Amino acid sequence: MSALEGTLDDSDGASEADADLRRSLAAALGTVAISAEEFAAFSAALLSRHRNALRYRSEIDRPDISLPVRPVDWYSLGYQCTDPDVRPSRTLDYAAGDYFIQDAGSMLALAACQADAVPERNRLICDLCAAPGGKSSALLESIGDGFLLANEPIKSRIAPLAYNLARTGIDRYAISSLDPEVLHTRLGGVFDLVLADVPCSGQALLGRGKQSLAAVSPAQIEHSALRARRILAAAIGLLRPGGRLVLSTCTFAEAENESQVRWLLDKDGMAPEPIDRLAEYASDDSGCSYRLWPHRHRCAGSFAASLRSDIGAAVAAEPASGKKRKRREKPERLPDELGDWFGTAPQRSQVAGAVIRCLPEDAPSWAESISVAGPELAYRTGQTWKPSHEASLRRSGALRGVQSIEVDDSTARQYLSGQPIACGQTGWCVVRHRGRPLGWVKASRGTGKNHLPVAARMDVGVG
Ligand SMILES: C[S@@+](CC[C@H](N)C(=O)[O-])C[C@H]1O[C@@H](n2cnc3c(N)ncnc32)[C@H](O)[C@@H]1O
């Protein structure tokens, strides 16, 4: 029993259900230090809804942010909108991909990954539990000349992950869908950084109604902790010697957080890798575990830990090159139109069913063999190829739309609502607002037919 459990007083008029919840929560916190008074504030804040924060692209400077915001203390690209009447998901800047909307708690893991720092050269990053891509998209924005593998074993979650990665406009990534243990047998000892944002009991989601009260039950916590251990064991095997592991969760149970870190540190070759700027959020004396709380930090709460692995490559699993090669099939011919749309012939492209994917020339050699989705160039409807929406959003890399049209605020709104716009060019053309890509039109005789996917359409307010 935790010290806190003995101090809980059920005589304060709380319902039996509330009292049960508080007892379970106190038990879940275990030895994590929190006073009885603070615990009352914590359990109340846990059930209230916290407003999402905004994560800006690194190239956007503070003076260029038009919304009323205050900075998130633990992540330099994070901001909280201070006006409750503003809807950040209904602005032109959001539609143009200037910021991503997510809980500020998620940015603790990003801070542990140093995703807001100048990128190290040629870094290989694996986000092991990546969907829907809130953290992966931030890692991709920070990739520089490195490469990201975003892995998500649950197939039905790949589409939102792919959409969020495409929204960054960066093509230096592949998406795989493997159990972490299988991924370890394919790419053991490869990565400089592995983020294991493991599936957890999700207690921080209670306030959003995205989790039931079972999240605090001992059975759920134990089930999640055991699953996470399997994932973490594989995560260590994916690291190169000297590589870094970041564990994160959105739960408060000690068994899923600090206890997992102690288990990891007990392994030969694993050491804490403190993040100095997170020192004030330290949750124990391990030197590498950090917590955010809903009653202290204006977010739903989260946990992150940062460790280094010095385990030699000998322990790591079979490298990618040791894998049996599949019999090479004759590659399908690429449509000639790609040259018209993108101006150059794609080098590392694959026709995969009804889509063409294309990786940067210097992507790792294993990327095609492992990917189930990735930077998409074109898709086929019947016999006709069309350029993919995500290819219109490219901000970097060789393959960007050759024709584009710059539009003003009102035309951008018209386009985002799904309507055609005036366009003096002919053929496929990227619509840009202040230089930022929004999507394609196919233009002829003065009109650009709108090719924005229905899911990307939005009603953007004025301002
Ligand atoms: C906490 S969520 C990840 C959130 C994501 N990192 C983000 O920031 O948007 C955990 C993810 O792990 C996936 N998952 C479930 N079982 C898994 C397993 N055995 N190994 C790896 N990932 C798993 C879930 O489908 C889910 O998408």
The ligand as an SDF file (V2000), in Angstrom:
LIG
                    3D

 27 29  0  0  0  0  0  0  0  0999 V2000
    0.2130    6.0160  -26.9320 C   0  0  0  0  0  0  0  0  0  0  0  0
   -0.1900    5.5170  -28.5200 S   0  0  0  0  0  0  0  0  0  0  0  0
    1.0160    6.3330  -29.4930 C   0  0  0  0  0  0  0  0  0  0  0  0
    0.7060    7.7610  -29.7580 C   0  0  0  0  0  0  0  0  0  0  0  0
    1.6520    8.3670  -30.7770 C   0  0  0  0  0  0  0  0  0  0  0  0
    3.0390    8.1550  -30.4030 N   0  0  0  0  0  0  0  0  0  0  0  0
    1.4000    9.8400  -30.9760 C   0  0  0  0  0  0  0  0  0  0  0  0
    2.0950   10.6670  -30.3770 O   0  0  0  0  0  0  0  0  0  0  0  0
    0.4940   10.1790  -31.7510 O   0  0  0  0  0  0  0  0  0  0  0  0
    0.4040    3.8800  -28.5730 C   0  0  0  0  0  0  0  0  0  0  0  0
    0.3830    3.2320  -29.9410 C   0  0  0  0  0  0  0  0  0  0  0  0
    0.9640    1.9380  -29.8010 O   0  0  0  0  0  0  0  0  0  0  0  0
    0.2890    1.0470  -30.6440 C   0  0  0  0  0  0  0  0  0  0  0  0
    0.4840   -0.3510  -30.1640 N   0  0  0  0  0  0  0  0  0  0  0  0
   -0.4320   -1.2090  -29.6740 C   0  0  0  0  0  0  0  0  0  0  0  0
    0.1560   -2.3920  -29.3810 N   0  0  0  0  0  0  0  0  0  0  0  0
    1.4560   -2.2500  -29.6930 C   0  0  0  0  0  0  0  0  0  0  0  0
    2.5690   -3.1220  -29.6360 C   0  0  0  0  0  0  0  0  0  0  0  0
    2.4640   -4.3680  -29.1710 N   0  0  0  0  0  0  0  0  0  0  0  0
    3.7520   -2.6430  -30.0500 N   0  0  0  0  0  0  0  0  0  0  0  0
    3.8790   -1.3910  -30.5050 C   0  0  0  0  0  0  0  0  0  0  0  0
    2.8660   -0.5200  -30.5720 N   0  0  0  0  0  0  0  0  0  0  0  0
    1.6690   -0.9470  -30.1750 C   0  0  0  0  0  0  0  0  0  0  0  0
   -1.1570    1.4970  -30.5570 C   0  0  0  0  0  0  0  0  0  0  0  0
   -1.8760    1.0550  -31.6780 O   0  0  0  0  0  0  0  0  0  0  0  0
   -1.0030    3.0120  -30.5130 C   0  0  0  0  0  0  0  0  0  0  0  0
   -1.0800    3.5560  -31.7910 O   0  0  0  0  0  0  0  0  0  0  0  0
  1  2  1  0
  2  3  1  0
  2 10  1  0
  3  4  1  0
  4  5  1  0
  5  6  1  0
  5  7  1  0
  7  8  2  0
  7  9  1  0
 10 11  1  0
 11 12  1  0
 11 26  1  0
 12 13  1  0
 13 14  1  0
 13 24  1  0
 14 15  1  0
 14 23  1  0
 15 16  2  0
 16 17  1  0
 17 18  1  0
 17 23  2  0
 18 19  1  0
 18 20  2  0
 20 21  1  0
 21 22  2  0
 22 23  1  0
 24 25  1  0
 24 26  1  0
 26 27  1  0
M  CHG  2   2   1   9  -1
M  END
$$$$
